[in-house]
């Protein structure tokens, strides 16, 4: 992945509950097929949050989860 160091939401000046809300929404949207897949990658300055991945690689419901690469 990235060469940027991983930090916590608080270390980057983000409200952790808001980051979690975004993750919850993406998880719900992919679980209910409102969107097939999503990735959340947030950075500030020279650091970033650990990337999060949601959904499937393909539209087929039996498809594998989205890969981290």
N, C-alpha and C positions, 0 to 999 in steps of 0.2 A: 504494500500500500504506500501511503505517503511517507516522506521523510520527516514530516512535522511531528513534534512531540505531542502525545495525547495528554489532555488535561480534563479536569472535571468542569461541569457547567459553572460552578461557583468560582473556580480559579480563572475562568475566562470572562467573568462578569455577567453571566446569564443566570436567570432565575431557574433553578433545577426543575421546579414544578411545571414551568412553561415548556421546557424541552421535553419533559415526560408527556405533557398533553399532546405535543406534536407527534411523538412516537405512538401514543395511544390512538390518535386519529388515523395515522398511516396504517397501523396494524388493523384497526376496524375496517377501514376502507378496502384493504387488500383481502381481508378475511371474508367480507361480504361481496366481493367482486365488483366493487364500485370502480376500482382501478386494479390493473393486473399486478403491478409491482411499483416499488418506490425505494429510494435510498435517501438517507438524511446524513449530510456531511456539513458540519458547521465549524467554522474557524474564526479566530480573532487574533490579530497580531501574528505571532510566529508559532502558535499552538492550535490544536483542533480537538474537538470531541471525538470519541471513538465512533467511527461510522456505523450506522444502523441500517439494516436491510430488511425489507418487508415484501411479502408476496412470492410469486412463482416466476420461474424462468420463461415460461410460455403460457399462453392463454388456457391451455388444456388443464382442467382441474386436477388431473393426476400428475402434472408436471412437478419437477423437483423445486424446492425453495430457491429463491434468488441467491446466487453465489456471491461471495465477497470479493471476487476478482473482477 
